[in-house]
């Protein structure tokens, strides 16, 4: 496990299993996956959109307001 994985508290294998459940339609698991990676998602949106407001608007509402 590398440092980035340790910071997130998981490994790629965990993400793969979580992703499979999310793809199978488990909404709670999908939201948990988004929550786990919300900082990366926000950074990516900000890099493309160049606006804090617009980048925040790209995140689904449930993960915008839920803290880890």
Secondary structure, 3 states (H helix, E strand, C coil): CCHHHHHHCCCHHHHHHHHHHHHCCCHHHHHHHHHHCHHHHHHHHHHHHCCHHHHHHHCCHHHHCCCC
